[in-house]
Amino acid sequence: MEKLRYERPVIKKLETNMPNKFGLRTEYQPKTHIDGVAVKDLIKEHGSPLFVISEQTIRKTYREAKKAFTTRYPKVQFAWSYKTNYLNAVCHVFHQEGSWAEVVSGFEYEKALRNGVEGSKIIFNGPDKTIEDLKKAVEHDSLIHIDHLDELYSVIELAGNTDKKPKVAIRVNMDTGIYPMWDRFGFNYENGQAWDALNKIMRSEKLELIGLHCHIGTFMLTAQAYATAAYKLADLAIGIKKKYKHDIKYIDMGGGFASRNTLKGSYLPGSDTNPTFDDFAEAITSALINSNFEPDNLPLLILETGRALIDDAGYLLGSVISNKRSAQGKRTTIIDVGVNILFTSFWYEHKITPAQPFTHYAEDTTLYGPLCMNIDVVRESVSLPLMNKGDHFVIHSVGAYNMTQWMQFITLRPKVVMIDKDSNVHVIRENETIERITQMEKVPGHLKEFEL
Ligand SMILES: *Cc1c(COP(=O)(O)O)cnc(C)c1O
């Protein structure tokens, strides 16, 4: 064997933060204001951390999405996905814009009613509707989207005891070319479950079949999957017409459009690569228009878009607690925002911008939250200029899911404010206090006294 040739070792600086082929992306401008209000003042007045919602951004994004669909299809209705962000003020903005409500639990259903949404404009999804929930939904003429046969039988039974004819749709799951398939909700298209449920509904004669529903996934990175889903729902609708001479009133394509956030491990920023509202609208409306519906009898198209409508409107402001060097010498910054209030940091690489002027030198930094937990890593590696103790920063596009999935853990949850179009700041959710948390607790009598 030939002797291997000696090569001189080379020492190279390891760059762990090369998010795209155009090189390192750093923030060049501080984000000092949100909708005309200084970040510094917001924190001074309302504390740190602080969630901020831009009312204008919600309205702008909603109108953009609506336009993408209404310019391509005659009958379009959005229904706000409560679980994505059910702060009442946020829901009210969507309802003012004309959105119905889409809920997935009795709690959310009640919230929508109390927000003043008419029962007939509430879509009730989800696998866990209790008999009480179903009764209420029938009384209020809501749109019940049936998830499984047990629920179907419950609704048929309920219908027998009332003079109302419950309005129902079924949720359909199907192969859209996206794997793993979301097949745990609703009835499958390919294996005949969907037809079985539809036949049972039509034969019962106790229910009014008004729609077909699907929700094929979340943060979908291809619009084509929606075209496939729309074709399959159209095929069912046309089959029902043929077999029962019955017109369904709507096709509900669910939610799941990707927002402009960047998923962890992505090569390019999400704002450059994710499909736009126009892409999704083109795929869905073309499929419906090109299917065999009678041209002057197209069903209403319902969209339950959640995250893509609210992500960009949410900001999370915070402050630096301390800077350290890791054992390997890497800069680590401890901030007062933890994963307990920023759930989406588990799958997004949120854009993070200092809120005050900074010097030009950026360095790979790990951002740790304030929790005494090893998992509390807000960012493994992000190129940031130095921020000192007490400096502020803005985390962008946090409007979806964080204000519903957040956890009261170790720290108390912060305030949420909304900035209106005239730059007025409104508190829309108070910060938690120890009184509020402990008022739900009880200490049994025999445990009250102790001596240490
Ligand atoms: C969660 C959910 C939505 C909203 O999904 P996004 O990914 O936030 O757009 C819509 N419909 C149903 C049935 C859902 O469960």
The ligand as an SDF file (V2000), in Angstrom:
LIG
                    3D

 15 15  0  0  0  0  0  0  0  0999 V2000
  -55.7440   25.0070   13.8890 C   0  0  0  0  0  0  0  0  0  0  0  0
  -56.7890   24.9660   12.8690 C   0  0  0  0  0  0  0  0  0  0  0  0
  -56.9080   25.9810   11.9120 C   0  0  0  0  0  0  0  0  0  0  0  0
  -55.8960   27.1060   11.7800 C   0  0  0  0  0  0  0  0  0  0  0  0
  -54.6720   26.6070   11.3330 O   0  0  0  0  0  0  0  0  0  0  0  0
  -53.4240   27.5650   10.9910 P   0  0  0  0  0  0  0  0  0  0  0  0
  -52.3160   26.5980   10.7320 O   0  0  0  0  0  0  0  0  0  0  0  0
  -53.1750   28.4200   12.1890 O   0  0  0  0  0  0  0  0  0  0  0  0
  -53.8060   28.3560    9.7800 O   0  0  0  0  0  0  0  0  0  0  0  0
  -57.9620   25.9140   11.0240 C   0  0  0  0  0  0  0  0  0  0  0  0
  -58.8550   24.8960   11.0630 N   0  0  0  0  0  0  0  0  0  0  0  0
  -58.7550   23.8910   11.9670 C   0  0  0  0  0  0  0  0  0  0  0  0
  -59.7550   22.8030   11.9520 C   0  0  0  0  0  0  0  0  0  0  0  0
  -57.7290   23.8930   12.8890 C   0  0  0  0  0  0  0  0  0  0  0  0
  -57.6320   22.8850   13.7730 O   0  0  0  0  0  0  0  0  0  0  0  0
  1  2  1  0
  2  3  1  0
  2 14  2  0
  3  4  1  0
  3 10  2  0
  4  5  1  0
  5  6  1  0
  6  7  2  0
  6  8  1  0
  6  9  1  0
 10 11  1  0
 11 12  2  0
 12 13  1  0
 12 14  1  0
 14 15  1  0
M  END
$$$$
